[in-house]
């Protein structure tokens, strides 16, 4: 039977995620020599090579990839246990790591997380924007406690909780040439300058994939960091934008925007919460799920 030391698992994860023996050791507050020795003993105990080492850093073997996935899950479960037990102490603390798509990160999650953190003053949150595939992988491998996705997903082995339906629309200035239309295809919009989110946003990456499937290019005039900035640019007549209908309707209340249906099969965006095991989650994560559903 293999006996795992939690410190060794944390060290292995730090090295794999860096990926560097020196940087991983530094994150684990030990010397490089000590870290190398602990990893060597771990490999000997398992009878497997976990890392390839060279002057450029480290690379995981196939066994190492499997080890990383399960090490994350094991440490996440230990963290859940610690968090659950801490609820019985006076100094209750907790931590949630969330992987979510652009709309969740920039539109509705901040308000919901604010409510949650008022209810749990010691709670800390790590919110990271990811595309659907990365969200699912993160939850499956234990790198994230909870994921929020948009659109159709294949989540084998995970629990999926649907909580909202939204759709992508085209927003234009009220005097824009496209404003007279009631519905548009993506291809209809490509002749005009677009206001887009920043390059790393999951929404922009999704849209670029759709544009690539048409063997066309999108005319990106300016990139901004949120839907409010996007709508202000659209209102000023700088260009048009594709965004969730919920965001467009919110900003239309105070800005001169025209909203047009995007007639594409992928425009409907079913929003889902993804977790490994809902019953095993700490109470404050369950509270977050309830807030999202409400």
N, C-alpha and C positions, 0 to 999 in steps of 0.2 A: 504494500500500500504506500502511495506517495503522500508525504506530509508536506504541506505548503506553509511557508512562512509568509505572512501578510506583507512584511517589509520587502521580501524578495519579489512578490507579485507587483507591489507598487514600483519598485526599482525597474522591473522588466517593462512595465507599461511606460514609464518615463523614458526609458532608453528607446523603446519602439516608436514612441510618438515624436521624439526629437528630430530624426533618429541619430543619436550619437551617444557613445559610451560616456564621453566627458560631460556633455550637457545633461544626460540622464542621471549621472552620478551627482552633478551639482543640484539638480532638482530634488534629489533624494537626500541631500545634505551628507554626502560621503565622498571620499576620494575616488579617483578613477580606478586606482589599483584595487581598492576594496570592492568597488562595484563589479569590476571584471572578475574578481575572485568569487563573488557571490553568484554571478551568472554562470560561471564555470561549474560551480558545485551544483547549481540547479540543473544544468544540462547533464551532469554526471548522475544525479539522482534519478532523472527521467530516462537516461540512456538515449537522449536525442540531442541533435544540434538545433538550437533555437535561433541563433544569429550567425550571419556571415560578417566578419570584421575585416575592414580594409582602411586605407589612409583617408578615404572619403567619408567614413562613418560606419554604420551598421545597416544590414539588410536582413529582414526576417526570412527564415526558411518557411516551407509549407507548414511544418510543425509549429514554428514560431507564430504564424498567422492564426492557427487554431488556438495556441496558448494565449495569444493576446485577446481573442474574443472571449474566452472563458475566464481569463483573469479579470477582465473588466466586469463581467457579470458577477463573479464572486465578490469582488470588492464593493460593487454596488449593493449587493445583498447585505454585506457587513455594514455598509453605511446605513441601509434601511433599518437594520437591527439597532444600531447605535441611536439613530434618530427616534425610533419608536420608544426605546428605553428612556431617552432623554425627556420624553413627554411626562415622565413620572418625577422628574427633578424640577427644581425651581428655575433653573437656568436652561429652559428648553431652547435648543437651536435646531436648525435644519437647513438643508441645501437642496435645490432643485436645478438640474440641468435640462434645458429645453432646446430641442432642435425644431425650427419652424420655418415656414415659407415667408416670402416677402410681406404679403398682406398681413399675416399674423403679427410679424415683428414690428411693422411700421404703423399698423392701423388699429387693431382692437386689443392686442395683448397688453400694451402698456397700462391701459385703464384697468383691465382685469387684474393684472399683477399688483397694481397699487392697492386695490381692495384686499387682495390676499395678504400683502405684506403689512397692512394695518392690523389685520386679524392676527398675524404671527410676527411680532416685532423683531424677533431674533433670526428670522428666515433670510437666507441669502439665495440669489438666483443667478444662474449663468444662462443667458438667452443668446442662442446662436442662429443666424440665418443660414438655411441649407435648402437645397433642392430636394424633391420628394425621395429620390433614391438614397441620398445621404441621410435623410431623416429616418427612413426605414432601417438602413444599415446601422445607424447609431443606436436606435432602440434595440434592435435584435442583438447587437454585440455588447450592450450594456454601457455604451459611451454616453447615452442620454436616458434620463428617467422617463421622458414623455416626448412624443413628437406630434406636430401639427402639420397636416398635409392638405393639398388642394388638388382636386381632380381624381381620376380613377387611379387606384393603386393595387398592387399585388403584395399582400402582407402575410405571407404564409408563416404560421407559428406565432403571430402577434394578434392582440385584441384590437379591433378597430371600432371606434365609437363615432358615428356620424353626429354632427352637432349644428351644421348650418349649410345652406345652399346659397351660393352667390354666382355671379357670372361676370365675365369680362365685357366691357363696353368701350366704345370710342367716344372720347370727350373732345369737343371742338369749341372754338370761339363761336359766338352766336351768328357772326357774319361770315363764317368760313364757307367756302364753296360746297363742302360736304354736309353742311348743317341742314340742308333741305331733305336729306335722305332719312328714311325711317329705319333702314337696315343696311349694313355694309359687310363685305367680306374683308379679310385681312389684305388680300391683293388690291382691293379698291383703295386702301389707305396708303399704299407704298409709293405713290406718286407725290406724296406730301411730306414735309419735314415732321419728324416725330420728337416729342419730349419723352425721354426715357429715364428710368432709374439708373443708379450707378452700375458699373460693369459687373460687380460681384452679386447683384441682386438675383434671386432665383426667378423672379418674374421676367427680367430681361433675358436671361438665359433660355427660359421657356419660349418666349416670343421669337428669339433668334433661331431656335430649332424649327419653329413653324415656318419662318421666312425661308430658311435653308431648304425645307421640303418643297417650297415653290420655286427653288433655284433663282431666287431674287435677293436683293439687298434691302435693308431698312435704312432710310435716310435719318440718321440720328443727329439732330441739330444741337441738342444740349442734354446733358445727363445731370440729374438732381438726386437729392437724398431722401425724398419722401413724396407722398401723394399731394400734400398741401403745396409744396413747391412746384410740383408738376402742374397742378391746377392753376396756380398763379401765372405760370408761363403761358398756359393755354388761354387764359382769360386775356392776357396781354397780346395775343395774336402771334406768338412766337412759333407755334406749331400745334399738332394734335397729339393726343395721348391715348394709350390703351391701358385701362385700369379696372379694378373691381367696381361693379355697380354700386356697392355699399359706400365706397369711398367717394365716387363721383356724385352720388346723391347728397352726401353730407356736405361737400364743398359747394355744390350747386346752390345751396341755401344762402350763401353769402357771396358767391361769385357768378359772373356772367358766363355760364357754361351751357353747352348744348350736349345732350347725351343721346347716343345713337346705338341701337342694338348691333352687336357683332355677330353676324350670321355664320358661325363656325361650330362644328360639333364639339370642339374642345373648349368653347367659351363658357359652358356651364361648369362651375367649379364646386364640387361637393367637398366640403371641409370636414376633415376627420381628425380625431384624436387617436394616437397609436401608442400602445403600451405593451409590455411583455405580459404582465399579470396584474390586472387591476386590483385584485384582492390583496396582493402582497405589498401594495404601495403604502407609504406612510399616510397618515390621516390628512396632512396638509396638501399632499399631491392629489388625494381624492377630493379635497375641497376645491382645488384648482379645476379639476375636471367638472365638478358641479357648477362652478362659476361660468365655465365656457359653455356648458349646455344651456344654462339659463339665459 
